[in-house]
Amino acid sequence: MTTTNDKNGDLMLDVRDLTIHYETDSGVVHAVEGLNLQLGRGESLGFVGETGAGKTTTALGIMRLIPNPPGRIKSGEILFEGENLLTKSEAEMRHIRGAKIAMIFQDPMTSLNPVMTVDKQIAEMIRLHRRVSEAEALSQAGDMLELVGIRRERMHDYPHQFSGGMKQRVVIAIALACDPTLLIADEPTTALDVTVQAQILRLMTDLIHAEGCSLMLITHDLAVVSEIADRINVMYCGRIVESGPARAVIDGSLHPYTLGLINSIPDLNREQGRFKTIPGIVPNMFDLPQGCRFSPRCERAQDLCRTSAPDLRELEPGHCVACHFPIHREVRS
C-alpha cells in the first residue's frame, strides 16, 4: 500500500484495493486493479501516467461518477474523512460533490454552460450547497471571480467571451466556491499555452494552500507535478507502479517506466539530440500482457517479469515500487 506523510496527522482520503472494470461487448477493460492510495489533509498528490492508464477512472470512482453501464466498481473501499463513499446513497453523494469534493475537468468549455453568464454558474453551485439568497450567491460569485484573477465587472459575461485560460479560472472558481476539502484536477492545463499553464498551476497552488484544501492533480506530465506536488503516484495500465515523495520519485526513480517518463522531458539547460522515448506502445486494455504489464516495453524485463505481476513494495520510507528489478536499488529484507 502507498503511504503518506500526512502533514497534520489527519488522513483525509484512503483508497483501499479499488478495482474498476468496463464491461463491453468487446470484452472487459481492467481500468483500475487493486489500487491503494492515501492523501493527507492539506497535501498535494500528483497522479501521473500516459493516456489510458486509469487516472481519470480513479478520480471518477472517488466522485462516484463511473458511468454504469459499462463501468462498474468491482471491489474496494474509498474512505473520505473516515466514511466509505461506496456505501453512500446517490442523494448523499450529491451533497458531498461540490461541497466537500470538487473536480476540475480537462476541457473547461465542456464544463461550462454556454447560455449562462459565469456569475450565475458559480452562484448555482453556491445555492446548491448553502442556504443563501440568490443575491448573496451572486455577490459571492463575484468574490470568487476576483479571487481567481477575473475582474468583477466581467461576471455577467458568457463563457465564449473568455480565453481558454480565463475559462479555466472560471471552472476553478466554481470548484472552490463551497470551500471543498479535496480538489481533484484532471489535466487542468490541457490545450493551454505554456505561460498560461504556469499561471493556472500557480493560482491553484496558492488557493489550496490558502484554503487548506487537499489536491489530487492528474496529468501525463511529470514536469508539471514536480513543481507543486508533495507526493507522486505513477500509474500504468490500471496499476500504481511507483509512489513516494515528489523529490524521491523524480531524483531517485525506482521503476523503469517512471525513468522513461522523466527522460522524455526536454531539458532546456543542455544541448540534446533526439528525445529518448519509451519503446513500444501502451498495450491493448482488452488483452493485457501476463506478469508485469510494462514488461513488453521494458529494457530490463526478464522471464520473471513476463509471468509474475510484482507487488507494490516499500523500498525506503514512503517510497514504493512495483518492479521485480527496480533501478539501482535492492529490496529491503
C-alpha beads as a LAMMPS data file, in Angstrom:
LAMMPS data file: protein, C-alpha beads

333 atoms
332 bonds

1 atom types
1 bond types

-500.0 500.0 xlo xhi
-500.0 500.0 ylo yhi
-500.0 500.0 zlo zhi

Masses

1 110.0

Atoms # bond

1 1 1 0.000 0.000 0.000
2 1 1 1.130 3.528 -0.672
3 1 1 1.960 5.713 2.278
4 1 1 1.511 9.369 3.042
5 1 1 3.370 11.926 5.075
6 1 1 0.013 13.320 6.237
7 1 1 1.103 16.773 7.277
8 1 1 -1.454 17.295 10.008
9 1 1 -1.742 13.738 11.261
10 1 1 -5.180 13.554 9.650
11 1 1 -5.700 11.069 6.812
12 1 1 -8.426 12.569 4.645
13 1 1 -8.628 10.098 1.736
14 1 1 -7.807 6.402 1.951
15 1 1 -8.493 4.284 -1.140
16 1 1 -8.140 0.569 -0.481
17 1 1 -7.859 -2.178 -3.096
18 1 1 -10.040 -0.311 -5.618
19 1 1 -10.899 -2.285 -8.756
20 1 1 -12.946 -0.764 -11.611
21 1 1 -13.885 -2.562 -14.832
22 1 1 -15.645 -1.511 -18.015
23 1 1 -17.716 -4.433 -19.266
24 1 1 -18.315 -4.028 -23.009
25 1 1 -19.402 -6.205 -25.937
26 1 1 -15.738 -6.407 -26.973
27 1 1 -14.599 -7.650 -23.585
28 1 1 -13.675 -6.386 -20.126
29 1 1 -11.368 -3.397 -19.668
30 1 1 -9.443 -3.720 -16.396
31 1 1 -9.224 0.052 -15.973
32 1 1 -8.132 0.050 -12.316
33 1 1 -6.803 -3.023 -10.497
34 1 1 -6.224 -3.257 -6.754
35 1 1 -5.355 0.422 -6.355
36 1 1 -4.335 1.810 -2.975
37 1 1 -3.635 5.474 -2.257
38 1 1 -3.720 7.837 0.664
39 1 1 -3.930 11.607 0.886
40 1 1 -3.425 13.717 3.996
41 1 1 -5.266 16.938 4.762
42 1 1 -3.562 19.880 3.082
43 1 1 -1.394 17.593 0.951
44 1 1 -0.857 17.688 -2.827
45 1 1 -0.693 14.412 -4.751
46 1 1 0.440 14.166 -8.359
47 1 1 -1.184 11.322 -10.295
48 1 1 0.894 10.637 -13.412
49 1 1 0.673 8.305 -16.397
50 1 1 0.003 8.043 -20.114
51 1 1 -3.460 8.335 -21.612
52 1 1 -5.470 5.242 -20.716
53 1 1 -3.519 4.496 -17.539
54 1 1 -6.643 4.711 -15.373
55 1 1 -6.046 8.084 -13.721
56 1 1 -9.350 9.685 -14.705
57 1 1 -11.240 6.467 -13.956
58 1 1 -9.765 6.528 -10.447
59 1 1 -10.919 10.132 -9.991
60 1 1 -14.412 9.357 -11.289
61 1 1 -14.518 6.398 -8.938
62 1 1 -13.750 8.657 -5.972
63 1 1 -16.511 11.004 -7.128
64 1 1 -18.868 8.029 -7.696
65 1 1 -19.346 9.173 -11.300
66 1 1 -18.318 5.986 -13.120
67 1 1 -20.823 5.584 -15.998
68 1 1 -22.801 2.399 -15.340
69 1 1 -23.118 0.699 -17.741
70 1 1 -20.456 -0.096 -18.859
71 1 1 -18.344 0.874 -15.827
72 1 1 -18.551 -0.917 -12.520
73 1 1 -16.678 -0.634 -9.238
74 1 1 -15.947 -4.295 -8.575
75 1 1 -14.342 -4.077 -5.149
76 1 1 -12.537 -1.890 -2.663
77 1 1 -13.200 0.955 -0.277
78 1 1 -12.994 4.734 -0.717
79 1 1 -12.726 6.230 2.752
80 1 1 -13.203 10.002 2.756
81 1 1 -12.904 11.631 6.177
82 1 1 -13.359 8.159 7.665
83 1 1 -16.559 7.283 5.780
84 1 1 -16.795 4.815 2.898
85 1 1 -18.165 6.655 -0.139
86 1 1 -19.142 3.365 -1.787
87 1 1 -21.834 2.861 0.850
88 1 1 -23.377 6.317 0.332
89 1 1 -26.658 6.816 -1.486
90 1 1 -26.782 8.968 -4.596
91 1 1 -28.562 11.686 -2.623
92 1 1 -25.765 11.690 -0.039
93 1 1 -23.141 11.853 -2.804
94 1 1 -24.828 14.891 -4.339
95 1 1 -24.263 16.732 -1.066
96 1 1 -20.615 15.647 -0.986
97 1 1 -19.794 16.544 -4.597
98 1 1 -19.006 20.229 -4.851
99 1 1 -19.318 20.873 -1.127
100 1 1 -16.572 18.521 0.097
101 1 1 -15.020 17.036 -3.045
102 1 1 -14.778 19.143 -6.187
103 1 1 -13.406 18.195 -9.588
104 1 1 -11.932 20.260 -12.401
105 1 1 -12.262 18.519 -15.754
106 1 1 -9.905 18.673 -18.745
107 1 1 -11.845 20.925 -21.107
108 1 1 -13.439 23.955 -19.430
109 1 1 -15.649 24.544 -22.447
110 1 1 -17.485 21.265 -21.841
111 1 1 -17.834 22.081 -18.131
112 1 1 -19.431 25.488 -18.614
113 1 1 -22.967 26.179 -19.787
114 1 1 -22.650 28.327 -22.946
115 1 1 -26.015 30.065 -22.423
116 1 1 -25.491 31.121 -18.778
117 1 1 -23.337 34.001 -17.575
118 1 1 -20.415 32.876 -15.448
119 1 1 -21.689 34.539 -12.272
120 1 1 -24.927 32.543 -12.454
121 1 1 -22.988 29.322 -12.937
122 1 1 -20.908 29.967 -9.832
123 1 1 -23.988 31.099 -7.897
124 1 1 -25.788 27.897 -8.910
125 1 1 -23.083 25.830 -7.200
126 1 1 -23.234 28.028 -4.078
127 1 1 -27.020 27.815 -3.754
128 1 1 -26.904 24.059 -4.274
129 1 1 -24.897 23.594 -1.083
130 1 1 -25.575 26.698 1.003
131 1 1 -28.736 28.324 2.284
132 1 1 -28.269 31.788 0.836
133 1 1 -30.416 34.099 -1.274
134 1 1 -29.835 34.475 -4.996
135 1 1 -28.483 37.992 -4.458
136 1 1 -25.998 36.765 -1.829
137 1 1 -24.934 33.873 -4.063
138 1 1 -24.292 36.246 -6.971
139 1 1 -22.283 38.527 -4.691
140 1 1 -20.186 35.568 -3.566
141 1 1 -19.760 34.579 -7.218
142 1 1 -18.226 37.986 -7.913
143 1 1 -15.890 37.481 -4.946
144 1 1 -14.798 34.114 -6.333
145 1 1 -14.065 35.588 -9.757
146 1 1 -11.874 38.227 -8.165
147 1 1 -10.150 35.501 -6.151
148 1 1 -9.090 33.718 -9.354
149 1 1 -7.955 36.922 -11.023
150 1 1 -11.001 37.933 -13.082
151 1 1 -12.341 41.474 -12.765
152 1 1 -15.740 41.692 -11.087
153 1 1 -17.207 43.680 -13.964
154 1 1 -16.852 40.605 -16.189
155 1 1 -19.135 38.468 -14.024
156 1 1 -22.079 38.945 -16.426
157 1 1 -20.105 37.695 -19.451
158 1 1 -20.716 34.358 -21.165
159 1 1 -18.059 31.611 -21.468
160 1 1 -17.410 32.297 -25.167
161 1 1 -16.257 35.806 -24.238
162 1 1 -13.292 34.419 -22.276
163 1 1 -9.985 32.968 -23.433
164 1 1 -9.081 29.346 -22.661
165 1 1 -7.054 30.326 -19.617
166 1 1 -9.809 32.595 -18.312
167 1 1 -12.414 29.862 -18.775
168 1 1 -10.243 27.537 -16.714
169 1 1 -10.119 30.223 -13.991
170 1 1 -13.926 30.288 -14.004
171 1 1 -14.012 26.497 -13.616
172 1 1 -11.606 26.776 -10.665
173 1 1 -13.858 29.426 -9.124
174 1 1 -16.854 27.080 -9.423
175 1 1 -14.883 24.179 -7.922
176 1 1 -13.712 26.222 -4.925
177 1 1 -16.949 28.156 -4.379
178 1 1 -18.095 25.955 -1.483
179 1 1 -14.685 25.505 0.177
180 1 1 -14.185 21.777 -0.597
181 1 1 -11.656 19.813 1.440
182 1 1 -10.497 17.865 -1.637
183 1 1 -9.930 19.239 -5.129
184 1 1 -9.384 16.772 -7.982
185 1 1 -7.894 18.462 -11.056
186 1 1 -7.923 16.310 -14.203
187 1 1 -5.379 17.698 -16.693
188 1 1 -6.389 21.279 -15.802
189 1 1 -3.868 22.873 -18.186
190 1 1 -4.549 20.795 -21.310
191 1 1 -4.596 22.857 -24.523
192 1 1 -3.278 25.969 -22.760
193 1 1 -0.016 27.583 -23.781
194 1 1 2.994 27.219 -21.504
195 1 1 2.742 30.674 -19.951
196 1 1 -0.952 30.273 -19.127
197 1 1 -0.288 26.757 -17.795
198 1 1 2.188 28.174 -15.301
199 1 1 -0.286 30.868 -14.231
200 1 1 -3.111 28.358 -13.694
201 1 1 -0.916 25.950 -11.727
202 1 1 0.414 28.752 -9.536
203 1 1 -3.124 30.000 -8.947
204 1 1 -4.317 26.532 -7.930
205 1 1 -1.348 26.039 -5.622
206 1 1 -1.833 29.393 -3.908
207 1 1 -5.570 28.837 -3.456
208 1 1 -5.366 25.337 -1.995
209 1 1 -2.643 26.458 0.417
210 1 1 -4.717 29.453 1.479
211 1 1 -7.865 27.348 1.943
212 1 1 -6.154 24.301 3.496
213 1 1 -7.546 22.142 0.710
214 1 1 -6.004 18.860 -0.438
215 1 1 -5.199 18.436 -4.139
216 1 1 -5.081 15.442 -6.453
217 1 1 -3.522 16.637 -9.718
218 1 1 -3.966 14.241 -12.635
219 1 1 -1.570 14.704 -15.531
220 1 1 0.679 12.922 -18.020
221 1 1 3.420 15.467 -17.399
222 1 1 5.911 14.742 -14.605
223 1 1 7.450 18.180 -15.081
224 1 1 4.144 19.754 -14.006
225 1 1 3.657 17.763 -10.818
226 1 1 7.310 18.002 -9.791
227 1 1 6.768 21.719 -9.188
228 1 1 3.720 21.560 -6.922
229 1 1 3.137 18.017 -5.603
230 1 1 4.206 16.769 -2.182
231 1 1 3.966 13.186 -3.383
232 1 1 3.663 11.440 -6.750
233 1 1 1.849 8.274 -7.811
234 1 1 2.851 6.860 -11.203
235 1 1 0.183 4.719 -12.858
236 1 1 0.463 2.303 -15.760
237 1 1 -2.334 0.173 -17.226
238 1 1 -4.579 0.391 -14.181
239 1 1 -1.939 -0.126 -11.507
240 1 1 0.314 2.153 -9.475
241 1 1 3.898 1.241 -10.330
242 1 1 5.686 3.811 -8.163
243 1 1 4.690 6.069 -5.286
244 1 1 6.606 8.337 -2.975
245 1 1 7.702 11.854 -2.058
246 1 1 7.958 14.014 -5.169
247 1 1 11.706 14.613 -4.973
248 1 1 12.402 10.934 -4.277
249 1 1 10.383 9.847 -7.310
250 1 1 11.930 12.472 -9.599
251 1 1 15.546 12.250 -8.424
252 1 1 15.656 8.577 -7.472
253 1 1 13.170 6.792 -9.729
254 1 1 12.896 3.096 -8.969
255 1 1 10.645 1.962 -11.830
256 1 1 11.819 1.890 -15.486
257 1 1 8.522 3.427 -16.592
258 1 1 8.969 6.407 -14.270
259 1 1 12.503 6.901 -15.534
260 1 1 11.224 6.719 -19.107
261 1 1 8.713 9.485 -18.401
262 1 1 11.451 11.632 -16.857
263 1 1 13.859 11.063 -19.758
264 1 1 11.187 12.218 -22.199
265 1 1 11.063 15.667 -20.566
266 1 1 13.124 18.185 -22.608
267 1 1 15.945 19.873 -20.707
268 1 1 16.424 23.428 -21.942
269 1 1 19.643 23.810 -19.930
270 1 1 21.643 21.389 -22.029
271 1 1 22.026 20.512 -25.680
272 1 1 20.489 17.223 -26.691
273 1 1 19.750 15.325 -29.862
274 1 1 16.768 13.048 -30.296
275 1 1 14.499 12.596 -27.308
276 1 1 14.769 9.270 -25.542
277 1 1 11.320 7.726 -25.760
278 1 1 9.763 4.701 -24.109
279 1 1 9.838 1.864 -26.664
280 1 1 6.617 0.265 -27.849
281 1 1 3.056 1.374 -27.159
282 1 1 0.535 1.031 -24.347
283 1 1 -0.944 -2.491 -24.582
284 1 1 -4.499 -3.230 -25.632
285 1 1 -6.574 -2.899 -22.455
286 1 1 -8.767 -5.791 -23.676
287 1 1 -5.743 -8.078 -23.877
288 1 1 -3.196 -7.123 -21.223
289 1 1 0.130 -8.987 -21.019
290 1 1 0.704 -11.554 -18.306
291 1 1 3.005 -10.699 -15.426
292 1 1 4.183 -7.101 -15.290
293 1 1 2.103 -5.032 -17.677
294 1 1 5.114 -2.902 -18.562
295 1 1 7.340 -5.886 -19.413
296 1 1 6.789 -5.773 -23.240
297 1 1 8.237 -2.227 -23.270
298 1 1 10.861 -2.640 -20.549
299 1 1 14.539 -2.994 -21.446
300 1 1 15.195 -4.567 -18.029
301 1 1 12.484 -7.234 -18.295
302 1 1 13.418 -10.841 -17.515
303 1 1 11.470 -14.101 -17.578
304 1 1 10.030 -13.474 -14.103
305 1 1 8.546 -10.175 -15.293
306 1 1 6.617 -11.922 -18.081
307 1 1 4.986 -14.469 -15.792
308 1 1 4.543 -12.815 -12.376
309 1 1 2.984 -9.432 -11.589
310 1 1 5.098 -7.568 -8.996
311 1 1 3.513 -6.255 -5.813
312 1 1 3.910 -2.660 -4.702
313 1 1 6.716 -2.782 -2.111
314 1 1 8.252 -0.129 0.109
315 1 1 11.996 0.046 -0.588
316 1 1 12.685 3.127 1.518
317 1 1 10.492 5.162 3.868
318 1 1 7.393 6.208 1.938
319 1 1 8.872 5.230 -1.444
320 1 1 7.216 2.197 -3.052
321 1 1 7.655 0.422 -6.377
322 1 1 6.005 -2.476 -8.218
323 1 1 9.027 -3.933 -10.018
324 1 1 10.941 -7.206 -9.701
325 1 1 14.188 -5.469 -10.657
326 1 1 13.994 -1.828 -9.514
327 1 1 16.606 0.614 -10.717
328 1 1 19.808 0.807 -8.649
329 1 1 18.037 -0.440 -5.543
330 1 1 17.702 -3.688 -3.632
331 1 1 14.633 -4.828 -1.789
332 1 1 14.933 -4.449 1.978
333 1 1 14.941 -7.689 3.917

Bonds

1 1 1 2
2 1 2 3
3 1 3 4
4 1 4 5
5 1 5 6
6 1 6 7
7 1 7 8
8 1 8 9
9 1 9 10
10 1 10 11
11 1 11 12
12 1 12 13
13 1 13 14
14 1 14 15
15 1 15 16
16 1 16 17
17 1 17 18
18 1 18 19
19 1 19 20
20 1 20 21
21 1 21 22
22 1 22 23
23 1 23 24
24 1 24 25
25 1 25 26
26 1 26 27
27 1 27 28
28 1 28 29
29 1 29 30
30 1 30 31
31 1 31 32
32 1 32 33
33 1 33 34
34 1 34 35
35 1 35 36
36 1 36 37
37 1 37 38
38 1 38 39
39 1 39 40
40 1 40 41
41 1 41 42
42 1 42 43
43 1 43 44
44 1 44 45
45 1 45 46
46 1 46 47
47 1 47 48
48 1 48 49
49 1 49 50
50 1 50 51
51 1 51 52
52 1 52 53
53 1 53 54
54 1 54 55
55 1 55 56
56 1 56 57
57 1 57 58
58 1 58 59
59 1 59 60
60 1 60 61
61 1 61 62
62 1 62 63
63 1 63 64
64 1 64 65
65 1 65 66
66 1 66 67
67 1 67 68
68 1 68 69
69 1 69 70
70 1 70 71
71 1 71 72
72 1 72 73
73 1 73 74
74 1 74 75
75 1 75 76
76 1 76 77
77 1 77 78
78 1 78 79
79 1 79 80
80 1 80 81
81 1 81 82
82 1 82 83
83 1 83 84
84 1 84 85
85 1 85 86
86 1 86 87
87 1 87 88
88 1 88 89
89 1 89 90
90 1 90 91
91 1 91 92
92 1 92 93
93 1 93 94
94 1 94 95
95 1 95 96
96 1 96 97
97 1 97 98
98 1 98 99
99 1 99 100
100 1 100 101
101 1 101 102
102 1 102 103
103 1 103 104
104 1 104 105
105 1 105 106
106 1 106 107
107 1 107 108
108 1 108 109
109 1 109 110
110 1 110 111
111 1 111 112
112 1 112 113
113 1 113 114
114 1 114 115
115 1 115 116
116 1 116 117
117 1 117 118
118 1 118 119
119 1 119 120
120 1 120 121
121 1 121 122
122 1 122 123
123 1 123 124
124 1 124 125
125 1 125 126
126 1 126 127
127 1 127 128
128 1 128 129
129 1 129 130
130 1 130 131
131 1 131 132
132 1 132 133
133 1 133 134
134 1 134 135
135 1 135 136
136 1 136 137
137 1 137 138
138 1 138 139
139 1 139 140
140 1 140 141
141 1 141 142
142 1 142 143
143 1 143 144
144 1 144 145
145 1 145 146
146 1 146 147
147 1 147 148
148 1 148 149
149 1 149 150
150 1 150 151
151 1 151 152
152 1 152 153
153 1 153 154
154 1 154 155
155 1 155 156
156 1 156 157
157 1 157 158
158 1 158 159
159 1 159 160
160 1 160 161
161 1 161 162
162 1 162 163
163 1 163 164
164 1 164 165
165 1 165 166
166 1 166 167
167 1 167 168
168 1 168 169
169 1 169 170
170 1 170 171
171 1 171 172
172 1 172 173
173 1 173 174
174 1 174 175
175 1 175 176
176 1 176 177
177 1 177 178
178 1 178 179
179 1 179 180
180 1 180 181
181 1 181 182
182 1 182 183
183 1 183 184
184 1 184 185
185 1 185 186
186 1 186 187
187 1 187 188
188 1 188 189
189 1 189 190
190 1 190 191
191 1 191 192
192 1 192 193
193 1 193 194
194 1 194 195
195 1 195 196
196 1 196 197
197 1 197 198
198 1 198 199
199 1 199 200
200 1 200 201
201 1 201 202
202 1 202 203
203 1 203 204
204 1 204 205
205 1 205 206
206 1 206 207
207 1 207 208
208 1 208 209
209 1 209 210
210 1 210 211
211 1 211 212
212 1 212 213
213 1 213 214
214 1 214 215
215 1 215 216
216 1 216 217
217 1 217 218
218 1 218 219
219 1 219 220
220 1 220 221
221 1 221 222
222 1 222 223
223 1 223 224
224 1 224 225
225 1 225 226
226 1 226 227
227 1 227 228
228 1 228 229
229 1 229 230
230 1 230 231
231 1 231 232
232 1 232 233
233 1 233 234
234 1 234 235
235 1 235 236
236 1 236 237
237 1 237 238
238 1 238 239
239 1 239 240
240 1 240 241
241 1 241 242
242 1 242 243
243 1 243 244
244 1 244 245
245 1 245 246
246 1 246 247
247 1 247 248
248 1 248 249
249 1 249 250
250 1 250 251
251 1 251 252
252 1 252 253
253 1 253 254
254 1 254 255
255 1 255 256
256 1 256 257
257 1 257 258
258 1 258 259
259 1 259 260
260 1 260 261
261 1 261 262
262 1 262 263
263 1 263 264
264 1 264 265
265 1 265 266
266 1 266 267
267 1 267 268
268 1 268 269
269 1 269 270
270 1 270 271
271 1 271 272
272 1 272 273
273 1 273 274
274 1 274 275
275 1 275 276
276 1 276 277
277 1 277 278
278 1 278 279
279 1 279 280
280 1 280 281
281 1 281 282
282 1 282 283
283 1 283 284
284 1 284 285
285 1 285 286
286 1 286 287
287 1 287 288
288 1 288 289
289 1 289 290
290 1 290 291
291 1 291 292
292 1 292 293
293 1 293 294
294 1 294 295
295 1 295 296
296 1 296 297
297 1 297 298
298 1 298 299
299 1 299 300
300 1 300 301
301 1 301 302
302 1 302 303
303 1 303 304
304 1 304 305
305 1 305 306
306 1 306 307
307 1 307 308
308 1 308 309
309 1 309 310
310 1 310 311
311 1 311 312
312 1 312 313
313 1 313 314
314 1 314 315
315 1 315 316
316 1 316 317
317 1 317 318
318 1 318 319
319 1 319 320
320 1 320 321
321 1 321 322
322 1 322 323
323 1 323 324
324 1 324 325
325 1 325 326
326 1 326 327
327 1 327 328
328 1 328 329
329 1 329 330
330 1 330 331
331 1 331 332
332 1 332 333
